[in-house]
């Protein structure tokens, strides 16, 4: 095994300075608030969102269904878990009436006035439609409803698309961190 380091940006938004507008969702999209019965749906959506992405290298649990389910169990049972900042995004196809869970996000309270967004995921077939902006804004509004003033998140530096999205939403660079990961030698 060898150690690889991934550069990540810790970003923050000050909710006293920001008013994240909730984008209008296209017809057929709905936000589902946290419910314990949706844990498996969150885990499956997380897996579908991350399974072939760079973050699977940084967080190997994101690359397996079992790992995502274990992660969702850990997040939802943490003392600082914030249900109001945890959402599942669902799409109902108007022509077939079939439903697809297409986005997920979770929130954790790190301190009394600081929340942290966990694992923003949109499955690949639904990207490029403004859903990432919508789910982040929904999460931030959930944090605000609980009295959180600052919301943090981390993004891998190579994920320039997500980094730009967070900047557009009002997140600012707080600091650069490095995540060490053991990777097998080839």
Rosetta silent file (secondary structure, phi, psi, omega in degrees, C-alpha in Angstrom):
SEQUENCE: XXXXXXXXXXXXXXXXXXXXXXXXXXXXXXXXXXXXXXXXXXXXXXXXXXXXXXXXXXXXXXXXXXXXXXXXXXXXXXXXXXXXXXXXXXXXXXXXXXXXXXXXXXXXXXXXXXXXXXXXXXXXXXXXXXXXXXXXXXXXXXXXXXXXXXXXXXXXXXXXXXXXXXXXXXXXXXXXXXXXXXXXXX
SCORE:     score description
SCORE:     0.000 S_00000001
   1 L     0.000  147.736  173.740    0.000    0.000    0.000 S_00000001
   2 E  -129.302  159.210 -179.957    1.079    3.545   -0.583 S_00000001
   3 E   -96.401  129.676  171.560   -0.307    6.810    0.734 S_00000001
   4 E  -114.028  148.022  179.216   -1.877    9.295   -1.684 S_00000001
   5 E  -115.772  132.137  178.240   -2.885   12.800   -0.699 S_00000001
   6 E  -112.470  125.459  177.917   -5.933   14.539   -2.105 S_00000001
   7 E   -76.608  130.443 -179.580   -6.149   18.312   -1.977 S_00000001
   8 E  -132.464  148.518  177.063   -9.517   19.474   -0.716 S_00000001
   9 E  -103.497  124.278  170.336  -11.074   22.864   -0.196 S_00000001
  10 E   -90.881  121.765 -175.755  -12.954   23.519    3.016 S_00000001
  11 E  -119.697  157.443 -176.951  -15.551   26.123    2.144 S_00000001
  12 E  -145.326  147.165  171.938  -18.015   28.066    4.256 S_00000001
  13 E  -122.723  135.809  177.249  -21.071   30.223    3.847 S_00000001
  14 E   -95.432  112.583 -174.376  -22.135   32.755    6.478 S_00000001
  15 L   -70.972  -16.967  176.271  -25.926   32.588    6.616 S_00000001
  16 L   -74.901  -18.978  178.538  -26.171   36.035    8.159 S_00000001
  17 L  -102.392  -10.581 -171.612  -24.702   37.401    4.888 S_00000001
  18 L  -120.415  151.861  172.837  -26.418   35.029    2.509 S_00000001
  19 L  -134.748   82.722 -176.460  -29.912   34.318    1.399 S_00000001
  20 L   -64.946  111.207  178.206  -29.701   31.151   -0.648 S_00000001
  21 L   -73.760  135.642  178.707  -32.618   31.347   -3.021 S_00000001
  22 L   -81.706  112.561  178.973  -34.210   28.005   -3.650 S_00000001
  23 L   -58.516  150.787  176.591  -34.157   27.452   -7.395 S_00000001
  24 L   -74.915  125.185  179.063  -37.442   26.510   -8.977 S_00000001
  25 L   -80.795  146.882  174.055  -37.413   22.800   -9.668 S_00000001
  26 L   -60.391  158.719  176.541  -38.619   21.462  -12.980 S_00000001
  27 L   -57.199  138.157  177.146  -42.005   19.809  -12.959 S_00000001
  28 L    97.207  -10.135  178.856  -41.919   16.331  -11.466 S_00000001
  29 E   -97.711  139.903 -178.826  -39.112   16.964   -8.921 S_00000001
  30 E  -140.997  139.260  171.216  -39.814   16.844   -5.193 S_00000001
  31 E   -89.273  129.742  175.414  -37.696   17.218   -2.054 S_00000001
  32 E  -106.424  124.455  178.818  -38.394   14.549    0.559 S_00000001
  33 E   -69.586  162.949 -179.300  -37.467   15.485    4.145 S_00000001
  34 L   -56.411  136.184  172.347  -35.470   13.072    6.285 S_00000001
  35 L  -150.305  134.175 -179.491  -37.316    9.994    7.424 S_00000001
  36 H   -52.702  -32.797  179.618  -35.635    6.897    8.856 S_00000001
  37 H   -67.718  -13.484 -179.981  -37.568    4.836    6.303 S_00000001
  38 H   -96.953    4.557 -177.432  -35.656    6.641    3.524 S_00000001
  39 H   -55.505  -47.896 -179.151  -32.196    5.622    4.793 S_00000001
  40 H   -64.310  -37.123  178.021  -31.795    2.896    2.179 S_00000001
  41 H   -65.675  -40.506  175.479  -32.978    5.244   -0.586 S_00000001
  42 H   -61.026  -46.422 -178.121  -30.394    7.837    0.509 S_00000001
  43 H   -62.110  -44.753 -179.330  -27.679    5.159    0.531 S_00000001
  44 H   -65.130  -41.498  179.099  -28.608    3.833   -2.907 S_00000001
  45 H   -66.250  -39.585  176.647  -28.770    7.361   -4.379 S_00000001
  46 H   -60.163  -47.263  179.436  -25.409    8.173   -2.787 S_00000001
  47 H   -59.793  -48.074 -179.544  -23.897    5.047   -4.349 S_00000001
  48 H   -63.141  -29.934 -179.491  -25.340    5.830   -7.800 S_00000001
  49 H   -76.161  -33.971 -170.520  -24.030    9.397   -7.519 S_00000001
  50 H  -111.832   -9.264 -167.625  -20.463    8.540   -6.506 S_00000001
  51 L   -55.460  -32.481 -179.252  -19.701    5.016   -7.768 S_00000001
  52 L  -118.380   25.834 -175.036  -17.489    6.074  -10.696 S_00000001
  53 L  -105.959  164.183  179.028  -16.345    9.448   -9.417 S_00000001
  54 L   -54.059  -38.408 -176.032  -13.052   10.793   -8.059 S_00000001
  55 H   -64.045  -15.573  173.230  -14.428   10.892   -4.512 S_00000001
  56 H   -66.460  -28.295  175.632  -14.494    7.069   -4.455 S_00000001
  57 H   -73.730  -36.865 -178.584  -10.702    7.294   -4.331 S_00000001
  58 H   -76.840  -40.504 -179.436  -10.837    9.792   -1.479 S_00000001
  59 L  -128.972   87.892 -174.295  -13.626    7.991    0.401 S_00000001
  60 H   -55.195  -26.444  179.818  -13.673    4.326   -0.670 S_00000001
  61 H   -60.827  -24.538 -179.549  -16.985    3.660    1.120 S_00000001
  62 H   -71.883  -12.690 -177.543  -18.708    5.707   -1.609 S_00000001
  63 H   -91.274    3.255  177.767  -17.744    3.081   -4.180 S_00000001
  64 L  -138.060  150.076  178.551  -19.928    0.297   -2.803 S_00000001
  65 H   -61.549  -43.806  179.662  -23.596   -0.072   -1.944 S_00000001
  66 H   -63.040  -41.806  178.982  -22.722   -1.573    1.434 S_00000001
  67 H   -61.996  -40.295  179.180  -20.261    1.264    2.150 S_00000001
  68 H   -68.925  -37.273  177.067  -22.895    3.892    1.359 S_00000001
  69 H   -66.744  -42.497  177.288  -25.458    2.176    3.571 S_00000001
  70 H   -61.911  -42.710  179.026  -22.953    1.963    6.426 S_00000001
  71 H   -62.520  -43.461  178.419  -22.091    5.654    5.911 S_00000001
  72 H   -63.006  -39.929  176.321  -25.771    6.669    5.977 S_00000001
  73 H   -61.752  -42.837  179.574  -26.265    4.691    9.200 S_00000001
  74 H   -64.657  -46.413 -178.773  -23.244    6.428   10.746 S_00000001
  75 H   -62.451  -48.788 -174.412  -24.341    9.909    9.651 S_00000001
  76 H   -71.602  -16.168  178.826  -27.970    9.516   10.755 S_00000001
  77 H  -101.007   -0.863  177.683  -27.006    8.139   14.167 S_00000001
  78 L   -67.316  148.401 -179.282  -24.460   10.850   14.980 S_00000001
  79 L   -58.430  -36.265 -177.342  -25.295   13.108   17.868 S_00000001
  80 L   -91.728   10.989 -179.023  -25.123   16.207   15.643 S_00000001
  81 E   -57.518  134.122 -178.617  -27.277   14.828   12.818 S_00000001
  82 L  -115.716   97.457  179.446  -29.594   17.553   11.449 S_00000001
  83 H   -57.814  -33.929 -178.262  -32.733   16.050    9.866 S_00000001
  84 H   -65.918  -17.833 -179.513  -33.817   19.510    8.657 S_00000001
  85 H  -107.874   14.208 -176.265  -30.669   19.667    6.470 S_00000001
  86 L  -118.081  120.008 -171.833  -31.033   16.137    5.103 S_00000001
  87 E  -137.964  149.153  171.460  -32.958   15.703    1.873 S_00000001
  88 E  -116.208  133.419  178.912  -33.704   13.195   -0.840 S_00000001
  89 E  -104.289  127.301 -176.197  -34.549   14.529   -4.298 S_00000001
  90 E  -123.342  142.909  176.230  -37.038   12.470   -6.283 S_00000001
  91 E  -118.815  133.246  173.954  -38.198   12.746   -9.869 S_00000001
  92 E  -110.383  117.200  179.762  -41.496   11.442  -11.188 S_00000001
  93 L   -70.977  121.262 -176.447  -41.451   11.012  -14.960 S_00000001
  94 L   -66.978  -24.366 -178.206  -44.699   12.541  -16.249 S_00000001
  95 L   -84.312  -35.504 -177.675  -44.953   10.163  -19.201 S_00000001
  96 L  -106.130  -15.247 -176.552  -44.334    6.876  -17.364 S_00000001
  97 L    67.006   10.952  177.232  -45.217    7.973  -13.803 S_00000001
  98 L   -78.141  146.734  179.685  -42.069    6.124  -12.628 S_00000001
  99 E  -108.064  139.991  177.177  -40.142    7.612   -9.699 S_00000001
 100 E  -131.616  127.420  171.475  -36.360    7.892   -9.476 S_00000001
 101 E   -78.746  119.183 -170.322  -34.402    9.063   -6.441 S_00000001
 102 E  -121.000   -4.815  179.261  -31.865   11.333   -8.108 S_00000001
 103 E  -155.336  152.515 -179.690  -30.206   13.402   -5.360 S_00000001
 104 E  -150.603  148.677  174.664  -29.188   13.232   -1.719 S_00000001
 105 E  -155.906  148.164  178.163  -27.569   15.441    0.907 S_00000001
 106 E  -131.411  155.099  179.208  -27.091   15.174    4.675 S_00000001
 107 E  -126.422  141.997  177.007  -26.324   17.692    7.400 S_00000001
 108 E  -128.413  138.511  173.425  -24.330   17.443   10.638 S_00000001
 109 E   -90.832  119.601  179.680  -24.018   20.091   13.334 S_00000001
 110 E   -87.413  -36.613  177.860  -20.337   20.463   14.234 S_00000001
 111 E  -143.354  176.281 -176.635  -20.820   23.215   16.829 S_00000001
 112 L   -53.924  -40.844 -176.682  -23.801   25.176   18.127 S_00000001
 113 L  -115.168   15.316 -178.346  -23.719   27.605   15.208 S_00000001
 114 E  -126.561  122.793  174.557  -21.763   25.574   12.617 S_00000001
 115 E  -109.605  161.859  179.784  -23.239   22.938   10.327 S_00000001
 116 E  -135.066  124.361  177.311  -21.450   20.734    7.825 S_00000001
 117 E   -78.363  135.098  179.639  -22.894   19.453    4.566 S_00000001
 118 E  -114.589  132.796  163.936  -22.152   15.796    3.881 S_00000001
 119 E    47.440   67.755  173.750  -22.030   14.006    0.528 S_00000001
 120 E   -74.018  119.922 -178.393  -23.967   16.089   -1.979 S_00000001
 121 E  -135.641  132.623  171.964  -24.852   13.653   -4.722 S_00000001
 122 E  -124.456  128.062 -178.241  -26.804   13.880   -7.963 S_00000001
 123 L   -66.381  148.145 -170.713  -26.938   10.729  -10.092 S_00000001
 124 H   -52.215  -41.221 -177.783  -25.242   11.193  -13.501 S_00000001
 125 H   -64.175  -13.832 -176.044  -28.380   11.107  -15.686 S_00000001
 126 H  -111.113    5.314 -179.594  -29.761   14.112  -13.777 S_00000001
 127 L   -76.115  157.804  178.213  -26.692   16.371  -13.742 S_00000001
 128 L    81.140   15.378 -178.419  -26.590   19.688  -15.562 S_00000001
 129 L  -118.161   11.102 -179.547  -30.177   20.607  -14.671 S_00000001
 130 L    82.768    7.221 -176.548  -29.544   22.863  -11.651 S_00000001
 131 H   -72.882  -32.275  176.217  -30.397   20.097   -9.185 S_00000001
 132 H   -61.743  -46.023  176.872  -27.055   20.376   -7.351 S_00000001
 133 H   -59.763  -43.908 -177.398  -27.751   24.062   -6.683 S_00000001
 134 H   -64.060  -43.603 -176.093  -31.284   23.256   -5.596 S_00000001
 135 H   -73.194  -33.903  175.656  -30.336   20.504   -3.144 S_00000001
 136 H   -66.195  -44.907  179.218  -27.502   22.563   -1.598 S_00000001
 137 H   -61.376  -40.692  178.442  -29.844   25.534   -1.178 S_00000001
 138 H   -62.669  -42.606  178.779  -32.497   23.280    0.396 S_00000001
 139 H   -63.045  -46.505 -179.026  -29.893   21.888    2.807 S_00000001
 140 H   -62.500  -41.090  177.408  -28.624   25.370    3.739 S_00000001
 141 H   -63.813  -36.301  176.013  -32.176   26.567    4.384 S_00000001
 142 H   -62.740  -44.152  175.728  -32.686   23.534    6.624 S_00000001
 143 H   -59.624  -45.886 -178.785  -29.587   24.451    8.619 S_00000001
 144 H   -58.426  -36.881 -178.723  -30.788   28.062    8.890 S_00000001
 145 H   -66.506  -16.721  179.605  -34.121   26.875   10.316 S_00000001
 146 L  -100.917    5.044  178.064  -32.218   25.278   13.218 S_00000001
 147 L    91.161    7.107  177.370  -30.249   28.415   14.102 S_00000001
 148 L   -70.779  137.931  178.847  -26.981   27.496   12.381 S_00000001
 149 L  -100.766  -38.006 -178.488  -25.039   30.578   11.255 S_00000001
 150 E  -116.642  139.070  175.878  -22.140   29.026    9.318 S_00000001
 151 E  -124.744  126.442  179.344  -22.308   26.047    6.975 S_00000001
 152 E  -106.975  157.905  169.119  -19.141   24.238    5.891 S_00000001
 153 E  -154.456  163.460  174.004  -18.455   21.675    3.212 S_00000001
 154 E  -123.781  144.976  178.735  -15.400   20.102    1.635 S_00000001
 155 E  -138.362  137.449  176.778  -14.769   19.492   -2.040 S_00000001
 156 E   -65.866  132.348 -173.719  -11.894   17.713   -3.737 S_00000001
 157 L   -55.298  -35.400 -179.335   -9.832   20.348   -5.578 S_00000001
 158 L   -71.496  -11.875  179.228   -9.988   18.417   -8.877 S_00000001
 159 L   -87.059   69.489 -172.650  -13.787   18.576   -8.797 S_00000001
 160 H   -64.030  -33.115  179.537  -13.809   21.993  -10.454 S_00000001
 161 H   -62.338  -46.877  179.137  -17.467   21.798  -11.468 S_00000001
 162 H   -67.447  -40.575  179.638  -18.625   21.337   -7.868 S_00000001
 163 H   -58.139  -45.784  178.244  -16.137   23.939   -6.617 S_00000001
 164 H   -63.989  -39.187  177.863  -17.552   26.542   -9.017 S_00000001
 165 H   -58.133  -48.482 -177.741  -21.108   25.614   -8.016 S_00000001
 166 H   -64.646  -37.377  176.422  -20.368   26.224   -4.340 S_00000001
 167 H   -62.946  -44.537  178.755  -18.714   29.545   -5.130 S_00000001
 168 H   -59.621  -33.234 -178.652  -21.787   30.640   -7.127 S_00000001
 169 L   -81.182   -5.709  176.380  -23.974   29.771   -4.145 S_00000001
 170 L   108.796    3.061  176.788  -21.892   32.007   -1.847 S_00000001
 171 L   -75.884  140.574  179.379  -19.437   29.562   -0.259 S_00000001
 172 E  -120.614  149.986  179.059  -15.946   30.980    0.269 S_00000001
 173 E   -63.361  125.443  177.059  -12.646   29.192    0.723 S_00000001
 174 E   -96.755  -47.560  175.398  -11.901   28.721    4.407 S_00000001
 175 E  -168.561  164.861  176.650   -8.745   26.639    4.053 S_00000001
 176 E   -99.372  133.056  178.229   -6.990   23.968    2.032 S_00000001
 177 E  -127.579  160.123  177.547   -6.735   20.520    3.616 S_00000001
 178 E  -121.816  129.755  179.333   -5.158   17.281    2.479 S_00000001
 179 E  -103.314  121.107  177.689   -6.840   13.925    2.902 S_00000001
 180 E   -91.700  138.719 -177.606   -4.484   10.970    3.066 S_00000001
 181 E  -138.558  134.270  173.599   -5.704    7.680    1.644 S_00000001
 182 E   -80.608  127.004  178.281   -4.027    4.298    1.440 S_00000001
 183 E  -124.827  145.258  179.707   -4.166    2.992   -2.108 S_00000001
 184 L   -66.749  145.227  175.927   -2.971   -0.375   -3.385 S_00000001
 185 L   -81.027  137.895 -179.182    0.260   -0.368   -5.372 S_00000001
 186 L   -89.553    0.000    0.000   -0.216   -1.509   -8.947 S_00000001
